[in-house]
């Protein structure tokens, strides 16, 4: 009898222990959720993506890699993250805002360590190096140039900092601020356009269907220009065009 009573008492004690653990776990989960929401409100207030937003941005960049900008949709993101679509709208009110944060992530990855021109560095070298890095950042993702070119300076603060450091670097050698602004914006616009064209290259199927000989026959100068071997080197072509801008500004 004593053994049976002992077993029953131990079973009741074990059940009580499990119920207590479950209540504590539930309370801890509610506490964690409370602090996560508080953290997200603070981070949002100061313009920093929350942990949840960073997860969504990362998933959106993966979609961008796979399907390009047209393939990034909030509905597809929700399915991939296994959450309800309305939950995404709590973090990003629309796709346009999400794309802005994607642009910031793309630029921040490549340009987070940038600094204004050093004393021993020419403004021409600084501008060339940083425009090349801007192009590299956008080329890292399909449609990266479309994402960045259409972004707003807030929340894309890395782009704002890029322009700010450019203005500092050029004005520090005596270039007036308005001229510095025109040089930088011209170089940025050229870079955006160049990469957009690079990333809009025709598909293999489109190339196969295109009769280039028939098309080019009435255009002998275009034919000669396209026959130049340098046309096949996009890096060299980009730098050549950038140097034209810088050389013109240096006169």
C-alpha positions as CSV (number, residue, x, y, z in Angstrom):
1,X,0.0,0.0,0.0
2,X,2.7,2.4,1.0
3,X,4.5,1.7,-2.3
4,X,1.3,2.5,-4.3
5,X,0.7,5.7,-2.4
6,X,4.3,6.7,-2.9
7,X,4.0,6.1,-6.7
8,X,0.8,8.1,-6.9
9,X,2.3,11.0,-4.9
10,X,5.4,11.0,-7.1
11,X,3.2,11.0,-10.3
12,X,1.2,13.9,-8.9
13,X,4.4,15.8,-8.1
14,X,5.8,15.1,-11.6
15,X,2.6,16.4,-13.2
16,X,2.7,19.5,-11.0
17,X,6.4,20.1,-12.0
18,X,5.5,19.8,-15.7
19,X,2.6,22.2,-15.3
20,X,4.8,24.7,-13.5
21,X,7.5,24.4,-16.2
22,X,4.9,24.9,-18.9
23,X,3.5,28.0,-17.2
24,X,7.0,29.4,-16.7
25,X,7.9,28.7,-20.4
26,X,4.7,30.4,-21.5
27,X,5.5,33.4,-19.3
28,X,9.0,33.6,-20.6
29,X,7.8,33.5,-24.2
30,X,5.4,36.4,-23.5
31,X,8.2,38.3,-21.8
32,X,10.6,37.7,-24.8
33,X,7.9,38.8,-27.2
34,X,7.3,41.9,-25.2
35,X,11.0,42.9,-25.3
36,X,11.3,42.0,-29.0
37,X,8.4,44.3,-29.8
38,X,9.9,47.0,-27.7
39,X,13.3,46.6,-29.4
40,X,11.7,46.7,-32.8
41,X,9.9,50.0,-31.9
42,X,13.2,51.6,-30.7
43,X,15.1,50.4,-33.8
44,X,12.4,51.5,-36.1
45,X,12.4,54.9,-34.4
46,X,16.1,55.4,-35.2
47,X,15.9,54.0,-38.7
48,X,17.7,50.8,-38.0
49,X,16.0,47.6,-39.4
50,X,14.7,45.4,-36.7
51,X,15.7,41.7,-36.4
52,X,12.5,40.7,-38.1
53,X,13.0,43.3,-40.9
54,X,16.5,42.1,-41.5
55,X,15.2,38.5,-41.9
56,X,12.7,39.8,-44.4
57,X,15.3,41.8,-46.3
58,X,17.6,38.8,-46.4
59,X,14.9,36.7,-47.9
60,X,14.0,39.4,-50.4
61,X,17.6,39.6,-51.6
62,X,17.6,35.8,-52.1
63,X,14.5,36.2,-54.2
64,X,16.2,39.0,-56.1
65,X,19.1,36.6,-56.9
66,X,16.8,33.9,-58.1
67,X,14.1,35.8,-60.0
68,X,15.1,39.4,-60.4
69,X,13.2,42.4,-59.2
70,X,9.9,41.3,-60.8
71,X,10.1,38.1,-58.8
72,X,10.2,39.9,-55.4
73,X,6.6,40.1,-54.1
74,X,5.4,40.3,-50.5
75,X,3.1,37.4,-51.1
76,X,6.0,35.2,-52.3
77,X,8.1,36.4,-49.4
78,X,5.4,35.4,-46.9
79,X,5.2,31.9,-48.3
80,X,9.0,31.5,-48.2
81,X,9.2,32.8,-44.6
82,X,6.1,30.7,-43.6
83,X,4.2,33.7,-42.2
84,X,1.0,35.4,-43.0
85,X,1.1,38.1,-45.6
86,X,-0.4,40.8,-43.3
87,X,2.5,40.3,-40.9
88,X,4.9,41.6,-43.6
89,X,2.8,44.8,-44.0
90,X,3.4,45.4,-40.3
91,X,7.2,45.6,-41.1
92,X,7.0,47.1,-44.6
93,X,3.9,49.0,-45.6
94,X,4.5,48.3,-49.3
95,X,7.0,46.8,-51.7
96,X,8.6,50.2,-52.5
97,X,9.7,50.6,-48.9
98,X,11.1,47.0,-48.8
99,X,13.0,47.7,-52.0
100,X,14.5,50.8,-50.4
101,X,15.8,48.7,-47.5
102,X,17.1,46.1,-50.0
103,X,19.1,48.9,-51.8
104,X,20.6,49.9,-48.4
105,X,21.6,46.3,-47.7
106,X,23.2,46.0,-51.2
107,X,25.2,49.2,-50.8
108,X,26.1,48.8,-47.2
109,X,27.7,45.4,-47.9
110,X,30.2,46.9,-50.3
111,X,30.6,50.5,-49.1
112,X,30.3,50.4,-45.3
113,X,34.0,51.2,-44.8
114,X,34.2,54.1,-47.2
115,X,35.9,57.4,-46.1
116,X,36.4,60.8,-47.6
117,X,39.5,61.5,-49.7
118,X,42.8,61.2,-47.9
119,X,45.2,64.2,-48.1
120,X,47.7,62.3,-50.4
121,X,44.9,61.1,-52.7
122,X,43.7,63.0,-55.7
123,X,39.9,63.6,-56.0
124,X,40.0,61.9,-59.4
125,X,41.4,58.6,-57.9
126,X,38.9,58.8,-55.0
127,X,36.0,59.2,-57.4
128,X,37.1,56.5,-59.7
129,X,37.7,54.0,-56.9
130,X,34.3,54.7,-55.3
131,X,32.3,54.6,-58.5
132,X,33.9,51.3,-59.4
133,X,32.8,50.0,-55.9
134,X,29.3,51.4,-56.5
135,X,29.1,49.4,-59.8
136,X,30.4,46.3,-58.1
137,X,27.8,46.5,-55.3
138,X,24.9,46.7,-57.9
139,X,26.4,44.0,-60.1
140,X,26.3,41.6,-57.1
141,X,22.5,41.1,-57.6
142,X,20.4,40.8,-60.7
143,X,18.6,44.1,-61.2
144,X,20.8,45.6,-58.5
145,X,21.1,48.8,-60.5
146,X,17.3,49.1,-60.8
147,X,16.9,48.6,-57.1
148,X,19.5,51.2,-56.1
149,X,18.8,53.7,-58.8
150,X,15.1,53.9,-57.8
151,X,15.9,54.2,-54.0
152,X,15.4,57.2,-51.7
153,X,18.2,58.7,-49.7
154,X,16.3,57.7,-46.6
155,X,16.4,54.8,-45.7
156,X,19.2,54.3,-48.1
157,X,21.6,56.2,-45.9
158,X,24.7,54.6,-47.5
159,X,23.9,56.3,-50.7
160,X,23.5,59.6,-48.9
161,X,26.8,59.1,-47.2
162,X,28.4,58.2,-50.5
163,X,27.3,61.6,-51.9
164,X,28.3,63.4,-48.8
165,X,31.8,62.0,-48.8
166,X,32.1,62.8,-52.5
167,X,31.2,66.4,-51.8
168,X,33.7,66.6,-49.0
169,X,36.5,65.0,-51.2
170,X,36.0,67.3,-54.1
171,X,35.4,70.5,-52.1
172,X,38.5,69.8,-50.0
173,X,40.7,70.5,-53.1
174,X,39.0,73.8,-53.9
175,X,36.2,72.7,-56.2
176,X,33.1,74.8,-55.4
177,X,30.2,72.9,-53.9
178,X,27.8,73.3,-56.9
179,X,30.5,72.1,-59.4
180,X,31.3,69.2,-57.0
181,X,27.6,68.3,-56.9
182,X,27.3,68.2,-60.7
183,X,30.4,66.1,-61.1
184,X,29.3,63.5,-58.5
185,X,25.7,63.3,-59.7
186,X,26.8,63.0,-63.3
187,X,29.2,60.1,-62.4
188,X,26.5,58.4,-60.3
189,X,23.9,58.8,-63.1
190,X,26.3,57.4,-65.6
191,X,27.1,54.4,-63.3
192,X,23.4,53.7,-62.7
193,X,22.6,53.8,-66.4
194,X,25.6,51.7,-67.4
195,X,24.8,48.9,-64.9
196,X,21.1,48.9,-65.8
197,X,22.2,48.3,-69.4
198,X,24.6,45.6,-68.4
199,X,21.9,43.8,-66.4
200,X,19.3,44.2,-69.2
201,X,21.4,42.1,-71.6
202,X,19.3,39.9,-74.0
203,X,18.7,36.3,-73.2
204,X,20.4,33.5,-75.1
205,X,17.1,32.8,-76.9
206,X,16.8,36.4,-77.9
207,X,20.4,36.5,-79.3
208,X,19.7,33.3,-81.2
209,X,16.6,34.7,-82.8
210,X,18.3,38.1,-83.7
211,X,19.7,38.4,-87.3
212,X,22.5,40.9,-86.5
213,X,23.9,40.9,-90.1
214,X,20.6,41.9,-91.6
215,X,20.0,44.5,-88.9
216,X,23.5,46.1,-89.2
217,X,23.7,46.2,-92.9
218,X,22.3,49.7,-93.3
219,X,24.5,50.9,-90.4
220,X,28.2,50.6,-91.4
221,X,29.5,52.8,-88.6
222,X,27.7,50.9,-85.9
223,X,29.0,47.7,-87.4
224,X,32.6,49.0,-87.2
225,X,32.1,50.3,-83.7
226,X,30.7,47.0,-82.5
227,X,33.5,45.1,-84.2
228,X,36.0,46.8,-81.9
229,X,37.4,44.3,-79.4
230,X,37.1,46.7,-76.5
231,X,33.4,46.4,-76.8
232,X,33.7,43.0,-75.3
233,X,35.2,44.2,-72.1
234,X,32.5,45.9,-70.0
235,X,34.9,46.8,-67.1
236,X,37.2,48.6,-69.5
237,X,34.2,50.3,-71.3
238,X,32.8,51.5,-68.0
239,X,36.2,53.0,-66.8
240,X,36.7,54.7,-70.2
241,X,33.3,56.4,-69.9
242,X,34.0,57.4,-66.3
243,X,37.4,58.8,-67.3
244,X,35.7,61.0,-69.9
245,X,33.5,62.5,-67.2
246,X,36.4,63.0,-64.8
247,X,38.7,64.4,-67.6
248,X,36.0,66.9,-68.7
249,X,35.5,68.0,-65.1
250,X,39.3,68.4,-64.6
251,X,39.7,71.0,-67.3
